[in-house]
Amino acid sequence: MSEGNTLTLETTKGPVVIEMNPAVAPNHVAHIKKLVSEGFYDGIVFHRVIDGFMAQTGCPHGTGTGGSKYPNLKAEFNAEPHVRGTCSMARAQNPDSANSQFFICFGDAHFLDRQYTVWGKVTSGMENVDKIKRGEPVRDPDKIVTASLS
């Protein structure tokens, strides 16, 4: 992976380090980098956390209904599998509706393969993802305190 593709989420449960993969989703990685550089993810909650499935974040309203000020992204579906630690974009029914929301898989979710854009993988701190408070919606949710690139 090239320089600048490491995303560190300082969460209320501890750090989560994600290696972004621009080779499979160049536009999504560029978009996330832009949002991180603007501080978009700082303070954003994990609003939808389903045990054994995934933890979702990236909604500025904390409800799953919002995105960034930028246009939605065109899908970049790829062959990367949805397994433990996979980082993938959330979207509405329209395949080209991903914007700022993403999720981290707790376990295998192969039924999502090639239907959601995988853009990275957790390389350390998965034990902290495991501690994130569950719920749909989550009461008093955990959050990303700061997001940074290196």
C-alpha positions as CSV (number, residue, x, y, z in Angstrom):
1,M,0.0,0.0,0.0
2,S,1.2,3.5,-0.8
3,E,1.9,6.4,1.6
4,G,-1.1,8.1,3.1
5,N,-3.4,5.1,2.9
6,T,-3.5,4.3,6.6
7,L,-6.6,5.6,8.4
8,T,-6.6,5.7,12.2
9,L,-9.9,6.1,14.0
10,E,-9.5,7.1,17.6
11,T,-12.7,5.7,19.0
12,T,-14.2,5.9,22.5
13,K,-13.1,2.2,22.8
14,G,-9.6,2.7,21.5
15,P,-7.7,3.1,18.2
16,V,-8.7,1.3,15.0
17,V,-6.2,1.2,12.2
18,I,-7.5,0.7,8.6
19,E,-5.3,0.1,5.6
20,M,-7.2,1.7,2.7
21,N,-7.0,0.0,-0.7
22,P,-7.1,2.5,-3.6
23,A,-6.3,-0.3,-6.1
24,V,-9.8,-1.7,-5.7
25,A,-11.8,1.5,-4.9
26,P,-9.7,4.6,-6.0
27,N,-12.6,7.1,-5.9
28,H,-14.0,5.9,-2.5
29,V,-10.5,6.1,-0.9
30,A,-9.9,9.5,-2.4
31,H,-13.4,10.6,-1.1
32,I,-12.7,9.3,2.4
33,K,-9.3,11.0,2.5
34,K,-10.9,14.3,1.6
35,L,-13.6,13.9,4.4
36,V,-10.9,12.9,6.9
37,S,-8.7,15.9,6.0
38,E,-11.8,18.2,6.6
39,G,-12.5,16.6,10.0
40,F,-15.8,15.2,8.8
41,Y,-15.6,12.0,10.8
42,D,-14.5,13.6,14.1
43,G,-17.2,13.1,16.7
44,I,-19.4,11.0,14.5
45,V,-21.2,8.1,16.2
46,F,-21.5,4.4,15.4
47,H,-25.3,4.6,14.9
48,R,-26.0,1.0,13.8
49,V,-24.1,-1.8,15.4
50,I,-25.4,-5.4,14.9
51,D,-23.7,-8.2,16.9
52,G,-21.9,-10.7,14.7
53,F,-22.5,-8.5,11.6
54,M,-21.1,-5.0,11.5
55,A,-20.6,-1.5,13.0
56,Q,-21.8,1.4,10.9
57,T,-20.7,5.0,11.2
58,G,-20.3,8.1,9.0
59,C,-23.7,9.8,9.3
60,P,-23.5,13.5,10.4
61,H,-26.9,13.2,12.0
62,G,-26.1,10.0,13.9
63,T,-29.2,8.3,12.4
64,G,-28.1,6.7,9.2
65,T,-30.0,9.3,7.1
66,G,-27.2,11.7,6.1
67,G,-24.0,12.1,4.2
68,S,-21.4,14.7,3.4
69,K,-21.9,17.9,1.4
70,Y,-20.4,16.1,-1.7
71,P,-22.2,14.2,-4.4
72,N,-22.7,10.4,-3.9
73,L,-20.1,8.1,-5.3
74,K,-20.4,5.7,-8.3
75,A,-20.2,2.1,-7.1
76,E,-16.8,0.5,-7.3
77,F,-17.9,-3.1,-6.5
78,N,-14.9,-5.4,-6.4
79,A,-13.8,-9.0,-5.6
80,E,-12.7,-8.2,-2.1
81,P,-14.7,-10.4,0.3
82,H,-16.7,-9.1,3.3
83,V,-14.9,-10.8,6.2
84,R,-13.9,-9.9,9.7
85,G,-12.2,-6.4,9.6
86,T,-13.5,-5.5,6.1
87,C,-14.4,-1.8,5.7
88,S,-17.1,-1.2,3.1
89,M,-19.4,1.6,2.1
90,A,-23.0,1.8,3.3
91,R,-25.5,2.8,0.7
92,A,-29.2,3.1,-0.1
93,Q,-30.9,0.8,-2.6
94,N,-29.3,2.7,-5.5
95,P,-25.9,1.1,-6.1
96,D,-24.4,4.6,-6.7
97,S,-25.7,6.1,-3.4
98,A,-22.6,5.7,-1.1
99,N,-21.4,8.9,0.4
100,S,-19.8,9.1,3.8
101,Q,-21.3,6.2,5.7
102,F,-19.2,3.0,6.0
103,F,-19.2,-0.2,8.1
104,I,-16.7,-2.5,9.6
105,C,-17.6,-6.2,9.5
106,F,-17.4,-8.2,12.8
107,G,-17.5,-11.5,10.9
108,D,-18.0,-13.0,7.4
109,A,-20.8,-11.4,5.5
110,H,-20.3,-12.9,2.0
111,F,-23.9,-12.1,1.0
112,L,-22.6,-8.5,0.6
113,D,-19.8,-9.4,-1.7
114,R,-19.8,-7.5,-5.0
115,Q,-22.8,-5.5,-3.9
116,Y,-21.1,-3.0,-1.6
117,T,-17.8,-1.2,-2.3
118,V,-15.0,-2.6,-0.1
119,W,-12.3,0.0,0.4
120,G,-10.1,-1.2,3.2
121,K,-9.4,-3.6,6.1
122,V,-8.7,-3.2,9.8
123,T,-5.0,-4.0,10.4
124,S,-5.1,-3.4,14.2
125,G,-7.6,-2.5,16.8
126,M,-10.3,-5.0,15.8
127,E,-10.6,-5.8,19.5
128,N,-11.7,-2.2,20.0
129,V,-14.3,-2.5,17.2
130,D,-15.6,-5.6,19.0
131,K,-16.3,-3.4,22.1
132,I,-18.5,-0.9,20.3
133,K,-21.9,-0.7,21.9
134,R,-24.6,-2.6,20.0
135,G,-28.0,-1.3,18.8
136,E,-30.2,-0.1,16.0
137,P,-30.3,2.7,16.9
138,V,-27.6,2.7,19.6
139,R,-28.5,4.4,22.9
140,D,-25.6,6.6,24.1
141,P,-23.4,5.3,21.2
142,D,-19.7,5.0,20.9
143,K,-18.0,7.4,18.4
144,I,-15.0,8.3,16.4
145,V,-13.3,10.9,18.5
146,T,-10.8,11.8,15.7
147,A,-9.9,10.3,12.3
148,S,-6.4,10.8,10.8
149,L,-4.4,9.7,7.9
150,S,-0.7,8.6,7.8
